[in-house]
């Protein structure tokens, strides 16, 4: 998708503000940013390699977009080794704070003259300083203690510029990198842009906080800050101040009397509830976004949320069940029902089933404690891409969320499988009687389909036999699978054809050499000379081609 059409897709065709003007996405600004990136990479000598600490420093110097990428990588065990993930985990909390004067100026720009009538005081020392925003403790004039999240000035434009550069690079990379196994770079960048718009709009995060709090009101161990919508805007978020223990501080949690295994199991169980029952789930549950307070797990940053329709929730539950039951057919149908782009004429269903059989079999032999769900989901995604099936963003968000929360609580429940906990949740959440009714209904439908299929097969068999006895059957054959065998056969036929032409030229030229009265070229009749020359050139070409291809 082209840049302008992509912007229109997200901002709306009738948007009055051109995003290119809003974010200064001109060729000049892009060149300036590229020079900055090149200068940073050169300063750190990245081509000579880098240690985990140097890798983290490079991402910090490159800016907020790259810090966000580093935060995501810190929880991806299937991509980076442990030493790099441990170092990148520091990006969840560590970031040089903005001077308070700049924060105060940003608040004055947002609230204007009403600032002093809203806040009685604002602590100069930040509670946290991230790549995108900085949080300060404050007290409203009514006495409520709040956390004020202020977006770093200029960060939105910088991130938009970085994503625009990534889009340009992806477009060029797509020209050279082909193959069914590769990601669609345009889709990846489009997803980054969607996430960027959502995460940099604090008014949307305020809505997310209110909805998440409402949906989890009856869950005793899950919470999020109360929001003050009247003070929230695109660049500022005012919410309840949460004083708790960050979830990545395991020693402090144990000293406070918390059971890490209980925290991990409850978080996963609730995450299954978010996905399968609410259809509104945290899409980026990394350690920097979660705290523990008064026996509750508190999500403090809800900038990136995923949404599933009722049909998608049911299908995803079916997919999880299929993995647990090792049911390849059920998993295949669930994945295909998710698909947004698929061409049944190009899908090799037999190959897909065989690949899914191998995939499930490889994980069936793994102990539940050793199951790497991140790698498994990555393998499923790769398999679907190789089968020419495109899955929607909802599936990507769920997969990313599960992988991220797995990395967040992997030390909490080292001897338990996340997939096992989610499966157990699915089994508990349904009414047993209704589940039996559904199973019986499914069986009845399958039996009816089988009976109808058997009747149709008998009818088709009779018709086919009748046509066979009359000699009326015609067979159309199609070779499925790789095009390589046909390409090889085509090359063989081409060489054979050229060989026949060479032989014809030699024979014909020899016959014409006896004809008298022709113009001679090097003592050979004119027509014969050019015939021999053509045969010689073709012969040399065939010999060179055979030698070059070994």
Beta strands, then each sheet from edge to edge (+ up, - down):
strand 1: 119-129
strand 2: 133-140
strand 3: 145-151
strand 4: 222-224
strand 5: 236-240
strand 6: 245-246
strand 7: 280-282
strand 8: 290-293
strand 9: 296-299
strand 10: 305-307
strand 11: 341-342
strand 12: 389-390
strand 13: 520-521
strand 14: 524-525
sheet 1: 1+ 2- 3+ 5-
sheet 2: 4+ 9+ 8- 6+
sheet 3: 7+ 10-
sheet 4: 11+ 12-
sheet 5: 13+ 14-
end
